[in-house]
Structures are given as structure tokens and as C-alpha cells.
Amino acid sequence: MLVAILLQILYSGLKSYFASPWNQTDQAMYALLVLAVVLRYTLADSYFEWIRNVYAVDLVMFYLRILQLFLIEKHLGPKIIMIRRMVYPNVFFTFVNN
């Protein structure tokens, strides 16, 4: 994955690489993962809830990226769209409960 990113940057340039929203999402995903790992091993256990929330946000971003890849698939694409439409109203209630 890292090699593909570097090749894309070399061929298209840094400015056009970051123009894509998916590439920006990827970079935010990697930055959050590194942040979560660094915080996990440097902060005290009292901050574990915050670190776990950072991990959760990063995991959701990973899932969204993988779902975007499945949308291209001929047979899985419509099913993913149906699941997204069913899950979207429930996301609001998930955040209300927290």
C-alpha cells in the first residue's frame, strides 16, 4: 500500500495527490492510527477511554474505506448500498446514547 501511494505521488505530483478526498481520508486514517498508538504507550491509564475513542474513529474510517472498495464490485455493490441506507438512520441514535 505504501509503495502504491509513493508511486502515485511520484507520477501525479503531491498537489494532485492530495486533491482527491479519498487520499486525504487515507492520510487522516494513518495519522489517527499513529496518534492512537503513540498515545496508548505514552499516556497514563486514566486516558484510556480517550485513546479507545481515537481507535474507534480510526476503525470506522478503515471500514468506510473498505466499503468504498466493495461498491465497485458488481454483485456486492448494491448490497452495500442497501446496508448503508439501513445503517445511516441508526448512526444518529448511536451518538445520542453516548
C-alpha positions as CSV (number, residue, x, y, z in Angstrom):
1,M,0.0,0.0,0.0
2,L,2.8,2.4,0.9
3,V,4.6,1.7,-2.4
4,A,1.4,2.4,-4.3
5,I,1.0,5.7,-2.5
6,L,4.6,6.7,-3.2
7,L,4.2,5.8,-6.9
8,Q,1.0,7.8,-7.2
9,I,2.7,10.8,-5.6
10,L,5.7,10.5,-8.0
11,Y,3.6,10.2,-11.1
12,S,0.9,12.7,-10.4
13,G,2.6,15.1,-8.1
14,L,1.9,16.0,-4.5
15,K,-0.7,18.6,-5.1
16,S,-2.9,16.4,-7.3
17,Y,-2.5,13.5,-4.9
18,F,-4.0,15.5,-2.0
19,A,-6.8,16.9,-4.3
20,S,-8.6,13.5,-4.0
21,P,-10.8,13.2,-1.0
22,W,-10.1,9.5,-0.6
23,N,-6.3,10.2,-0.4
24,Q,-7.0,12.8,2.3
25,T,-9.1,10.3,4.1
26,D,-6.3,7.7,3.9
27,Q,-3.7,10.1,5.3
28,A,-6.1,11.1,8.1
29,M,-6.6,7.4,8.8
30,Y,-2.9,6.7,9.0
31,A,-2.3,9.8,11.2
32,L,-5.0,8.8,13.6
33,L,-3.6,5.3,13.9
34,V,-0.1,6.6,14.6
35,L,-1.5,9.1,17.1
36,A,-3.5,6.4,18.9
37,V,-0.6,4.0,19.2
38,V,1.7,6.8,20.4
39,L,-0.9,8.0,23.0
40,R,-1.5,4.4,24.1
41,Y,2.1,3.8,25.1
42,T,2.9,7.3,26.4
43,L,-0.1,8.4,28.4
44,A,-1.4,7.0,31.7
45,D,-4.2,4.5,32.1
46,S,-6.6,7.3,33.1
47,Y,-6.7,8.5,29.5
48,F,-7.6,5.0,28.1
49,E,-11.2,6.0,27.3
50,W,-10.0,8.9,25.0
51,I,-7.4,6.6,23.3
52,R,-10.1,4.0,22.8
53,N,-12.3,6.6,21.1
54,V,-9.4,7.6,18.8
55,Y,-9.1,3.9,17.9
56,A,-12.8,3.6,17.3
57,V,-12.9,6.7,14.9
58,D,-9.9,5.2,13.1
59,L,-11.6,1.8,12.8
60,V,-14.7,3.5,11.3
61,M,-12.6,5.3,8.8
62,F,-11.0,2.0,7.8
63,Y,-14.4,0.3,7.4
64,L,-15.6,3.2,5.2
65,R,-12.6,2.9,3.0
66,I,-13.1,-0.9,2.6
67,L,-16.8,-0.4,1.9
68,Q,-15.8,2.1,-0.8
69,L,-13.8,-0.7,-2.4
70,F,-16.7,-3.1,-2.3
71,L,-19.0,-0.6,-4.0
72,I,-17.1,-1.2,-7.2
73,E,-17.8,-4.9,-7.1
74,K,-20.7,-5.9,-9.4
75,H,-22.5,-8.3,-7.0
76,L,-21.6,-6.7,-3.7
77,G,-22.2,-3.1,-4.7
78,P,-26.0,-3.0,-4.5
79,K,-26.0,-4.9,-1.2
80,I,-23.5,-2.4,0.4
81,I,-25.7,0.4,-0.8
82,M,-28.8,-1.2,0.9
83,I,-26.8,-1.8,4.1
84,R,-25.6,1.8,4.1
85,R,-29.2,3.1,3.7
86,M,-30.3,0.9,6.6
87,V,-27.5,1.8,8.9
88,Y,-27.4,5.6,8.3
89,P,-30.6,6.3,10.5
90,N,-29.2,4.3,13.3
91,V,-25.9,6.2,13.5
92,F,-27.7,9.2,14.9
93,F,-29.1,7.1,17.8
94,T,-25.7,5.6,18.5
95,F,-24.2,9.1,19.1
96,V,-27.3,10.1,21.2
97,N,-26.8,7.2,23.6
98,N,-23.2,8.2,24.3
